[in-house]
Amino acid sequence: MTVALNTTALSEVRPATQPAVISVQHLRHVYGDRKALDGVSFEVYPAEIFGLLGPNGSGKTTMFRILSTLMLPVDGRAVIMGFDAARQPDQVRKQIGVVFQAPSIDVKLTAAENLRHVGHLYGLKGKDLSARINETLSRVGLLDRANEPAETFSGGMQRRLELAKGLLHRPAVLLLDEPTTGLDPGARRDLWQYLSILRDEQGVTIIVTTHLMEEAERCGRLAILSEGHLVALGTPTELKQEIGGDVILLEAKDPESLAKRVSARFGVETAVIDGKVRLEREQGHRFVPDVVEAFPGEIESLTVAKPTLEDVFIHRTGHRFWTEDQAGSETAAKKDKKKKKH
């Protein structure tokens, strides 16, 4: 069961007292009987890398589509740079750059030709457009490859060209949907370094959707979504600190029984997640000997670890970030994608 939070309290978690670049206000959207977004509210501030973290079906893709003016919400508002995304989409589109998860470059065209076509859509032409193309390609480190076909680029270089398309008209806000999909670890690292440069040197506000915990750790702040609800909002450090101790996992033949008895004996909240007894405890390494001694022979193995963002998700929702069905679907999708390449 997902726990919806008081978003009024969450909105108080902000970096200083700056006016919001993006204000999401009680956003709701449904697909038939399913609530994709159920009253989500948060704000994003200037020159911030803000992450939308959630598993499949959490609502982050719906949120991305609404912010990028591709979808109208059932209720609520999304305001970007003072413009309502539903009522003033043309003004919003001038303020945002969008990089979709699916590739959108024409690999048969050169890098410069790809940008020239985008420039025409924004009414740019002549010397101004040529100067803007050179400037943007320089910013993403592709100026020396401007006249080469995109099909000769590596995956990371093609992703940077996607970024260049989104940045050509100098937007104040950059929206990226799962931007590192299909990239190797090195290209992922390079992309995130470039996003940091955009934030620090250009003052661009960046929103990234992701289902990867290691990427969420790179964001200044996060909105964690689950089943259409906002379940956590804050910096990665703040969110992990709310766990208030270590996370302990116990394996036993009868985890349900052990969970009840550990809770009764030590007065701690326990839960059974994926067949393991999970609990949170200050100074977990000191608690472990006590629980092992209290239940001799019952505990087959145990782990003690510092909280992760997945632990925050479990703490707020009562279930894992990926369910078995979601993880299976993700694995099947990746295998299917590999088959299509071959």
N, C-alpha and C positions, 0 to 999 in steps of 0.2 A: 504494500500500500504506500502511495506517495503522500508525503506531508507537504501541504502548501504553506508557505511562510507569509508572515506579515510583511508585505513589500514596502509599506510605509516606513517601517523600522529599517529595512534593508537599504532604502534609498539614502539613509543618513551616512552610510559608509562612502565617503567621497574624498578624492585627493584635493585638499584645500577647498576654498570657496570660489570656484570658477563657474561661470555660466555653462550649462550643458550644451555640447555640440549636438547630441542626440538625446531625445527624451521619449521613452517608450512608456505609455500611460494606459494601464489596464487593458492590454491587448488581448483580444479573444479571436479565435478562429476555429471552425469545425469542418470536418469532412464527414457528412452524414451524421452518424451518432457519435463519432469519435471527436473528442476535444483535442485539437492539435495545440492550441494555446488557451490557457484558462486564467485570464486576468493578470498577465505578466507586466511588471513595471520595473524599469531601471533607467539610469542615466549614464551617459558616456561623456567624458570631458576632453578638452583640447589636448592634442599631442599625447594620446593615450593608446596603448595596445590593449584592447578589450576582447576577451575571449567568450564565445558562446560554446560551452562544453556540455555534451550530452550524448547518450547512445542513440541508436536508430529509433525513431519514433518519439523522441523527446520534445520535438517542436522547434529545434534550432534551424532546420531548413526552411520551415514555414516562416520563422522570424526573418531569416535572410531574404526570402522572397518579398516579404512586406517592406522591409527596409530598402530594398533595391527597386521598389515600385512595380514589381511584377505581379503582385497579388494585393487585393483589397481585404482588410480584416473585417470580420463580422461586427466587431465592436472595439472601442478604444482608439488610441491615436499613436502614430509614430511621427515625431517632429524632428527634422534634420536641418540644422542651420536656420532654424526659424520657420521652415516650410513644412506643411503637412504632406506626408508621403501619399496619402489617398486623394487629397483635394488639390494639391499643387505638384503633381508628379513631374511636370516639365522643369519647374524651378529646382526640384530636388535632384533631378538627373544632371543638372549643371554643377551641382555641388559634390557629387559622388563619383568615384571610380569603382567599377565592379569587376572582380575576377572570379569567374565561375569554376566549379570543380571540373567540369568537362572542358577539354581543350577547345579553344575558339579561334586559334590562329590558322591561317591558310599556309600549309607547309610548302606549297609550291611557289609562294611569293617570297621575296626577300624580306628581311626585317623592316627595312625602310618602307617597302610597299605595303606591308601589313599596317604600319602606322599611318601611312598616307590615306588609306581607305577609312580608317577610324577618324582621322582629322577632318575629312570631308563631311562625315556625319555630324560633327560639331561646328561646321561652318568655317573651318580653317582652310586657308589656301595660300598659294604663292610663296613668297619668301618667308612670311611668318610661319607657315606650316613647315617648311624645310628647316628653319631654325629650331622650331619646337621638336621636330623629329630628332635632330642631332642632339639637342639638349637631353631629351628623354632617354635616348639610347645610351648616351654617356652616363646618365644616372644609374642605369642598370648594368653598366659594363659591357655593352654590346656595340658601341660605336664603330669599333674596328671590324665588325662583322655585318655592318649595315646593308651591304649589297650582296650578301650571300643568302641562298634559299634557306628558309627555316627548317627544311627537312634535313639539312646537314648539321643542325644543332643537337646538342645533348638534351636530355630531358630537363635538366636544371636550366639550361640556356633558353629552352622553349618556354619554361615557366616564367623566366625573367622577361621574356618578350610579352607574355600575357600581362605581366605587371606593367610593362611599358604602355600597353594599350590602355590600361585603366588609368594611367597617370598622365597621358598626353595632354589632356585639357586642364591640368593642374587642379585637381579636385582637393577640397578640404578634408574629405572623408574617403577612405578606401575600404571597401567591403570585399572580403575574401572568403570563399566557401571551400573548406577543406583544401587549402592551397598547396599542401605538400603531397597530395595523392599521386602515387606512381613515382615519386622521387627516391633516389637512394639516400642513405644517411648523410653523405657529404653535401649533396644538393639541398637537403632539408636544412642543414646547418647554415649553408650560405644564404638561403632564402630568409631565414630568421634574422641573420645578421643584417641583411639589407633592410628588412622591415624596421629594425631598430634604428638604422641610419635615417630612414624616412621620418621616423618619429622625432629623433633627436635633432637632426639638421634641417629638415624641411617643415617640421611642425604638423605633419599629417596625422590625423586621427584614424586609427585602424581598428576594424572589427574583424575578427577571425572566427569562423565556425570550425570546430574540431571535435573528434571523439578520442583523440590521443592525449593521454595524461602528460607525457613529457612535453608536448607542445603547449598544453594549458599552463604548465609551470613557467613558461616564458612570457606569459601575458602579465601586464601590470595589474589588472583586475579581471575577475571572472564572474559570469552569470552561469550557474549550473542548472540545467533544465532536466526535468524528468516527467514524462507523460503529460506534457503541456504546462507544468507548474514550474515556477522559479523556486528552487529548493535551497539555493545558497548564493550569496553575493559578497564579494570582497577580494582582497589580494590572496594569492595562493598561501602565503605565510599566515595571514589572519585566519583563513579557513581551517588550516591544519592545526593551528593552536587551539581552536575551540574543542578539539578532541580531549585536551587536558591530560595527556599521558601517553603511555604506550598502547599499542594494539597487540593483543595476545590471541593466538589461535591454538586450540586444543583439538587433537584428533583422538577419537575413542570409538569403540564398537557401538555404543549407544549414546550418541551425542545429545539427543533430546533429554534423556535422563540425567546425564552429567551436567548439562546446562542448568537444569532446575536445582540440582543439589549444590553446584558451585554458587549459584545466586543466593540460595538460602543460607549457606555456610558463611559466605564472606560479604553478603549484602551488596553485591554488584549486579548491574544489569548484564544479562547475557542474551545472545541470540545464536541460532544455528543457521549458518550461511554455508551453502554447498557442502553440507555434511560435517562442518567443523564448528566447534563452539567458539564464538567470538566475544571478547570483552575488552573494555578499555580500563586501564589502570595506571595511576601514577607509579613511577619506578617499578615497571613491570618485572625487571630482572630480580627484584627482591621478593616480589609476590609469587613468582614461579615455584620456588622451593616449597612454599607453604601449600600451594594447591596440589603439587605432586605428592607431598607427604599426606595430605588430607584424603587423597583418593589413590592409594597405592595399587599399582598394577592396572589401573583403568585408562590412564593417559598413554597412548601409543607414541605420540610425538607432539611437539609444540614449537611455536615460533613466537618471538618477541620482536617487534619492529616499531620504528617511529611512524606516525600517521602519514598517509599519502592522501592525495585528492580523492582516490577511490574510497578511502576510509571515510572521508567527509561525506561522500555520496551515500555510503552505507549508513552512516550515522543519521543522515537526514531522511532517508527513504526506507530503510529497513531491508534493502536488497542490493545485490551487487550491481555494478555499472553495466556489465554485460550479462544478460541471462544466457542460458545454454542455447535457446532458440536464436537469439541475436548473434551470439558468437558463431553458431553453425551457419547462419545465413551469410555472415561476413566472410567466413572461410570459403563457402561455396561460391560466393561472388568473385573472390580473388582467383579461385581455381578456374572458373568459367572465363575470366578475363585472360588468364594465361593461355587457355586453349584457343581463344579467338586470335591471339597473337601468332600462334603456331599454325 
